[in-house]
Amino acid sequence: GLVTDGRTLDIIFQGGLEKKFLELAEHCRSVLCCRSTPLQKSMVVKLVRRQLKVMTLSIGDGANDVSMIQAADVGIGISGQEGMQAVMASDFAISRFKHLKKLLLVHGHWCYARLAKMVIYFFYKNVSYVNLLFWYQFFCGFSGTTMIDYWQMIFFNLFFTSIPPLLFGVLDRDVSAEMLLGLPELYKNGQ
């Protein structure tokens, strides 16, 4: 890990040492910025995203972390004593730092698996729907008439677009939470 403070970040950004800082950061699993200004925090996140082309995650608990949370790909706000500004600006909110492990390993895995299945489902739904209309055009001589009434098209999209995602979101869990917490390497399968 790498821990930097505000003075060190001033020297890095003003002295043109961004490349050396990034070379050092590449060898670390995590980088912590403490005692730094909100602008410095967001500059570090933007620098890492732009130069290393990696996904960034920022965690903050106060108003001074808002710019860093918004600059990251994924922002997590911790509701705490400093107010709710970080939570309001974040993508995900947790009440305590100890919940981060479950958020990433369990809910992150479930979310990725559900999204992957739903993308495939939407392709299937749209291909079957368009295929039906396409082949009907041969029957009607390409006149542009539709095979299905307008209200039936609305209900088709309503039932096949809203109900399955709700069911998947509530019921679909490919692996139990206990197994995901016990075997963190299962998270890599989704990547």
KOLDOMI-116890 format. One record per residue (C-alpha): residue number from 1; residue in one letter; chain; x, y, z. Coordinates in steps of 0.1 Angstrom, whole numbers, plus 5000, padded with zeros to 4 digits. Layout:
<pts>
<pt NUM A A <X Y Z>> ...
</pts>
This chain:
<pts>
<pt 1 G A <5000 5000 5000>> <pt 2 L A <5009 5036 4995>> <pt 3 V A <5000 5064 5019>> <pt 4 T A <5005 5100 5008>> <pt 5 D A <4996 5133 5025>> <pt 6 G A <4988 5168 5011>> <pt 7 R A <5023 5181 5012>> <pt 8 T A <5036 5152 4992>> <pt 9 L A <5008 5156 4967>> <pt 10 D A <5017 5193 4963>> <pt 11 I A <5053 5184 4955>> <pt 12 I A <5042 5157 4930>> <pt 13 F A <5017 5179 4911>> <pt 14 Q A <5037 5211 4911>> <pt 15 G A <5071 5194 4904>> <pt 16 G A <5058 5173 4874>> <pt 17 L A <5064 5140 4892>> <pt 18 E A <5031 5125 4882>> <pt 19 K A <5047 5097 4861>> <pt 20 K A <5070 5086 4889>> <pt 21 F A <5041 5087 4913>> <pt 22 L A <5021 5065 4890>> <pt 23 E A <5050 5040 4886>> <pt 24 L A <5051 5037 4923>> <pt 25 A A <5013 5034 4926>> <pt 26 E A <5012 5006 4900>> <pt 27 H A <5032 4984 4923>> <pt 28 C A <5007 4990 4952>> <pt 29 R A <4973 4973 4958>> <pt 30 S A <4958 5004 4972>> <pt 31 V A <4967 5041 4975>> <pt 32 L A <4955 5062 5005>> <pt 33 C A <4955 5100 5005>> <pt 34 C A <4952 5115 5039>> <pt 35 R A <4955 5151 5051>> <pt 36 S A <4949 5164 5016>> <pt 37 T A <4926 5189 5000>> <pt 38 P A <4895 5178 4981>> <pt 39 L A <4910 5191 4949>> <pt 40 Q A <4942 5170 4955>> <pt 41 K A <4921 5139 4961>> <pt 42 S A <4901 5143 4929>> <pt 43 M A <4933 5151 4909>> <pt 44 V A <4948 5118 4921>> <pt 45 V A <4917 5098 4910>> <pt 46 K A <4916 5116 4876>> <pt 47 L A <4953 5110 4871>> <pt 48 V A <4951 5073 4878>> <pt 49 R A <4920 5069 4856>> <pt 50 R A <4935 5089 4827>> <pt 51 Q A <4970 5076 4827>> <pt 52 L A <4967 5040 4839>> <pt 53 K A <4933 5034 4823>> <pt 54 V A <4920 5014 4853>> <pt 55 M A <4887 5014 4872>> <pt 56 T A <4888 5035 4903>> <pt 57 L A <4868 5033 4935>> <pt 58 S A <4867 5062 4960>> <pt 59 I A <4854 5060 4995>> <pt 60 G A <4846 5090 5016>> <pt 61 D A <4826 5101 5046>> <pt 62 G A <4824 5138 5045>> <pt 63 A A <4819 5169 5023>> <pt 64 N A <4856 5171 5016>> <pt 65 D A <4854 5137 4998>> <pt 66 V A <4826 5147 4973>> <pt 67 S A <4849 5157 4944>> <pt 68 M A <4869 5125 4948>> <pt 69 I A <4838 5104 4949>> <pt 70 Q A <4824 5120 4918>> <pt 71 A A <4857 5117 4899>> <pt 72 A A <4859 5079 4905>> <pt 73 D A <4842 5053 4884>> <pt 74 V A <4825 5039 4915>> <pt 75 G A <4819 5062 4945>> <pt 76 I A <4810 5049 4980>> <pt 77 G A <4798 5072 5007>> <pt 78 I A <4799 5063 5043>> <pt 79 S A <4772 5080 5064>> <pt 80 G A <4788 5093 5095>> <pt 81 Q A <4793 5122 5119>> <pt 82 E A <4804 5146 5092>> <pt 83 G A <4771 5147 5074>> <pt 84 M A <4754 5132 5044>> <pt 85 Q A <4772 5151 5016>> <pt 86 A A <4794 5121 5006>> <pt 87 V A <4764 5098 5007>> <pt 88 M A <4744 5121 4985>> <pt 89 A A <4772 5123 4959>> <pt 90 S A <4780 5086 4958>> <pt 91 D A <4768 5057 4938>> <pt 92 F A <4765 5034 4968>> <pt 93 A A <4760 5042 5005>> <pt 94 I A <4770 5022 5035>> <pt 95 S A <4766 5030 5072>> <pt 96 R A <4800 5017 5083>> <pt 97 F A <4833 5009 5067>> <pt 98 K A <4830 4972 5078>> <pt 99 H A <4801 4968 5053>> <pt 100 L A <4825 4974 5023>> <pt 101 K A <4836 4938 5021>> <pt 102 K A <4800 4926 5017>> <pt 103 L A <4791 4954 4993>> <pt 104 L A <4820 4945 4970>> <pt 105 L A <4822 4907 4972>> <pt 106 V A <4786 4898 4976>> <pt 107 H A <4764 4925 4961>> <pt 108 G A <4790 4933 4934>> <pt 109 H A <4791 4897 4922>> <pt 110 W A <4753 4894 4922>> <pt 111 C A <4749 4927 4904>> <pt 112 Y A <4775 4917 4877>> <pt 113 A A <4758 4883 4872>> <pt 114 R A <4724 4898 4870>> <pt 115 L A <4734 4924 4845>> <pt 116 A A <4751 4899 4823>> <pt 117 K A <4720 4877 4822>> <pt 118 M A <4697 4907 4816>> <pt 119 V A <4718 4919 4786>> <pt 120 I A <4715 4885 4770>> <pt 121 Y A <4678 4885 4778>> <pt 122 F A <4672 4919 4762>> <pt 123 F A <4690 4908 4731>> <pt 124 Y A <4668 4877 4729>> <pt 125 K A <4636 4897 4735>> <pt 126 N A <4644 4923 4708>> <pt 127 V A <4656 4898 4682>> <pt 128 S A <4625 4878 4686>> <pt 129 Y A <4603 4909 4684>> <pt 130 V A <4620 4923 4654>> <pt 131 N A <4622 4889 4637>> <pt 132 L A <4584 4886 4640>> <pt 133 L A <4579 4920 4623>> <pt 134 F A <4606 4914 4597>> <pt 135 W A <4591 4881 4585>> <pt 136 Y A <4556 4895 4585>> <pt 137 Q A <4567 4922 4560>> <pt 138 F A <4572 4894 4534>> <pt 139 F A <4536 4883 4540>> <pt 140 C A <4521 4917 4536>> <pt 141 G A <4543 4928 4506>> <pt 142 F A <4565 4953 4525>> <pt 143 S A <4536 4977 4530>> <pt 144 G A <4547 4988 4564>> <pt 145 T A <4517 4975 4582>> <pt 146 T A <4522 4959 4616>> <pt 147 M A <4512 4924 4625>> <pt 148 I A <4503 4934 4661>> <pt 149 D A <4480 4962 4674>> <pt 150 Y A <4497 4991 4690>> <pt 151 W A <4483 4983 4725>> <pt 152 Q A <4496 4947 4722>> <pt 153 M A <4531 4960 4714>> <pt 154 I A <4530 4981 4745>> <pt 155 F A <4520 4952 4767>> <pt 156 F A <4546 4930 4750>> <pt 157 N A <4573 4955 4760>> <pt 158 L A <4557 4961 4794>> <pt 159 F A <4556 4924 4804>> <pt 160 F A <4588 4913 4788>> <pt 161 T A <4608 4944 4798>> <pt 162 S A <4596 4952 4834>> <pt 163 I A <4586 4919 4850>> <pt 164 P A <4617 4898 4843>> <pt 165 P A <4642 4923 4856>> <pt 166 L A <4622 4927 4888>> <pt 167 L A <4622 4889 4892>> <pt 168 F A <4659 4886 4884>> <pt 169 G A <4667 4914 4908>> <pt 170 V A <4648 4898 4937>> <pt 171 L A <4653 4861 4932>> <pt 172 D A <4685 4855 4912>> <pt 173 R A <4715 4846 4933>> <pt 174 D A <4739 4822 4916>> <pt 175 V A <4761 4817 4947>> <pt 176 S A <4751 4822 4984>> <pt 177 A A <4765 4852 5003>> <pt 178 E A <4783 4829 5027>> <pt 179 M A <4802 4812 4999>> <pt 180 L A <4811 4846 4983>> <pt 181 L A <4825 4859 5015>> <pt 182 G A <4843 4826 5022>> <pt 183 L A <4859 4824 4987>> <pt 184 P A <4867 4860 4976>> <pt 185 E A <4884 4846 4945>> <pt 186 L A <4849 4839 4930>> <pt 187 Y A <4848 4877 4923>> <pt 188 K A <4875 4873 4896>> <pt 189 N A <4852 4850 4876>> <pt 190 G A <4830 4879 4867>> <pt 191 Q A <4859 4900 4855>> 
</pts>
